[in-house]
Every structure is written in structure tokens, then in C-alpha cells.
């Protein structure tokens, strides 16, 4: 308990007795009676041979139960095991290499490290660090090529995470880092630690080939990353049809079915080879395991096929489509629950281009805007 607040009353012996009160605050000063605590109590670390001087080996974690002025900053000292000065320990508790280690020279070092707090008198504690020197990397990293599809409204892409590179390395202790060539950093970024790809705002329509590589510190391997950006036209939204799938997640659809279904769908609905199929969005149906895919078909001449025509084509080809994935329904209008009686139901579709959904798998990523259906009775 760091303090107490007391109310003290003084009362005299007169008739009637009179009194008054005063508040007394008692602060409890902290005595430096707790030593720093290492977590864990002792450490094991590895470093590959031939790593450059200054390579980070380990981060020490130290806490102190005393108040802040009796705890950090801590002073770290290597007491034993560093007679040849192979290691350095910075004020933040990071252990680094001071030489280039060779596996043939020595395979193991044991250091005794002391942490001293800032109290008076100072308290100390100790930990032991076992550092193993292992052979340098012998395997190159392997990475899966990634293809990313981005759908956005005209000149209205807000940016964000659009996918993630999946890379592995057979060397157990290798740490992989990802880099992007500097000339592409005005449009994209790659997180150097986890391989996430970030697109900045305002991407134009078209195809982008990213110059990405992954490195284990010794080997550097290029990764094929292709980004396709498609900008939607407002006219598309007035001529959309929705195919609703049964029991499939967005990631499974993107990773397992999208390429095959797109090919089968093109064969089913395109009247001419020059026509264009546009998948506008995919979106889970709330409260169910169903998935909606919104699409439109553009004629070679520039206009769009009407939904009624597309639905007729889809109905005729439904059996072929279901060879790829099970279809729950083909939806043009979604007016269930509305009783319009002598009126008719009108549906409008709106796109929220600033609410992007990213469905990412190891090989393919699909980024699309969220869509909303609005229905109402009209005269």
C-alpha cells in the first residue's frame, strides 16, 4: 500500500463539546528491497557462424517490483564467460556478437550476466546465458508465388494490407526478411518481418509486377508477386447478378475454387470471346455459412448484359457450374420478407469502397469492397 489518508478529529471537554477535523496523508516511501528479476531465470540462444559483428543474439527481459525510481534503468554486466570479448551487452539488455564466430573453433559459450537496479543501495541479480554456435545456413528459402486481385471503385482505392507472402526455410534457426525494390515503394510496401504486402492509396487500373525477395541472411531468393487492379464502373452495379454458394468460406473459395469457377462461368455466360467477366465482390451472408459472389458481364461493344439475360444463361448451365462448387441460389433481386401487394419491389446496390475485405491464401489474394443491398416497395 503506497499511502493512507486519515481524518483526525479533536474534541474538547466543554458543554457543549466543540470539535474540528484535519486530513492527514501518510505516504509510504519505497525501500529498495526487491532485486531485479530475469524472465526466464536463465537463457539459451543460438548464433550461426559467419554472421557479421553486431548481430543481435538475445534480448534480456528484466522486471523489478520496487517503485520506478528503485527499478529501471538497469545496468547490465557480463561477469564471466566473455574473457576473449566475443560478446557485447548494450544498456537495453541486447546481447550482440563482437566477433565473427566459427563453428569449428567453439560450439558453446556460457555467460554469467548481472543486472543492477537504480535504487540506493542497489540490488543485483544474475542469470546464465548458454549461447550455441551453429553452422551457417545451407538451404535457400523457398517462397510460393502470389497473385493478388484488387477490385475498387474508380480512383477510390484507400490502401491497406492486400496479401501475405508465404516462405519457409529448412534451416531451423534461419530468420527470414522480406524486401521490395526501392522504385516500387511509392505504391507498395512489404513488411520485412512477416511478408505482408501493403498497397498505398490511389492505385490505378492495371497490372503490377512487384520485385520482392526473401533472405535468410546468406541466400536471397526472388518471389513472383503480381497485382491486378480493376476499377469498377458505376454502370456495372446496375447490371449485377449474385450467385450464392453453400457451405464455403471466402478463403476456401478464393484459394480452391475461384480460378476454376471463373473459367466455367465464362463459358456459361459469355456470348463472345471478347466479352469481359467482372467479379465485383465476394461476401459472407450474415448468420450463415453461405457466400455471395457479385458479378457483371461487359459486352465487347462496351455496354453490359442485363441481369435477366445472365440469369437465363446461368440457369441453363447450373449443372456444369455445380461440378465446381455447390450453388445455393442465383439472385437478381433480394426482396424476401417485403409484402409490396399492388406495388413492385425495387433493389439498389451500394458499394462501400473504403470498407475493403481481403481474403488471402498462400497463392492467391482477393481484395474487394463491401456491398449492401437496399430494397423498398415502389408504386
Secondary structure, DSSP 4 states (H G I P E B T S, - for coil): --EEEEEEEEE-SSSS--EEEEEEEEE-PPP-----EESSSSEEEEEETTPPTT-EEEE--EE-SS-GGGSPSPEEEEEES-TT--EEE-TTSEEEESS---TTT-SEEEEEEEEE-SSSS--EEEEEEEEEEEPPP-S--EE--EEEEEEEETT----EEEEE--EE-SSTT---EEEE-GGGTTTEEE-TTT-EEEEPS-PPSEEEEEEEEEE-SS-EEEEEEEEEEEEEPHHHHTT-EEEEESS--HHHIIIIIHHHHHHHHHHHH-SSTT-EEEEEEEEEPTTSS-EEEEEEEE-TTS-B--HHHHHHHHHHHHHHHTTTS-EEEEES---TT---TTSEEEEEEEEEEEEEEEEE-SSEEEEEEEEEEEEEEE-
